[in-house]
Amino acid sequence: MKKHLLLILVTLTSVNMLFADQALNNAARDGKLDEVGRLLEQYKNDEGALKEYVNWQDRWGNTALIGAARKDHKEIAELLIAARRI
């Protein structure tokens, strides 16, 4: 029973992170500067997690930075670059 509960917890956590990562990519691509800032703020106390979050790639290999750059969202791109340098 404990193994099943642990498996469910790990699965739910993984699904939650997937949607969170997609949220950053979507917000960056769509030019939602405030939302990108809010999403990055969640990781301000964990530099390793922040870098992993910012560098997450969707199934096509796109990161939030790529999405922002393709749509000429300069402020968002700069914010993401700064987050990667932390």
N, C-alpha and C positions, 0 to 999 in steps of 0.2 A: 504494500500500500504506500509506504513512504517513497519508494522508487517511482511510483506512478505520479505522486504529488510533485516530486522534484522534477520529473520530466515535463509535467504540465507547466510548472513555474518557469523552467528554462525556455520552453517553447513560447510562452506568453511574453517573456522578456525579450526574446529574439524578434518576435513579431512587432512588439512595441518599438524596438530600436529601428526596425526596418521602416516603419511608418514615420518615425521621427526623422530619419535620414532623408527619406523622400520629401518630407516637409521642407527641409532646408534647401534641397535641390530645386523644388518647385518654387519656393519663395524667391530664391536667387534668380531663377530663370524669368519669373514673372515681374521682377522689379520691385518687390515688396521689401524695401529697406528696413522699415520698422519691424517687420516680422523676422527678417534675417537677424537683426540685432537681438530681438527677444529670444530667438532660438539659440544663438551663440551664448547669450548671458547665462543660460542654464548650465553651462560647462565652465564658467569663469574660475571656479576653484579646483579644476582638475585639468591641467595642461595636456596630459596624455590623452584623455578622453576628448578634449577639444580638438586636438590635431586629428585624431581618428575620425571624429564627426565631420570635420571640414573636408577631409580627404576621402570620405566615403564615395564609392562609385556605384552608379546604378548598373543594371545588367548590360548596358552598352558602353560602360567605361566612363561615363560622364560624371564629373564632380559638380558641386554647386558653383565653383569658380568658372568652369567651362560654360555652364548655362548662363551665368551673368555676363561673361565676356561675349558670347555669341549674340546676346541681345543688347549689347552696348550699355549695360548697367554699370557704369564706371564706379560709382560710390560703393556699390555692393561688392564689386570685384576687389576694390581697395580694402574693404572691411575683411573680406575672406583672406586676402593675402596677409594682412596684419595678424589675423587669427592663426594662420599657419606658421608664422614666425615666433610665436610665443614659446 
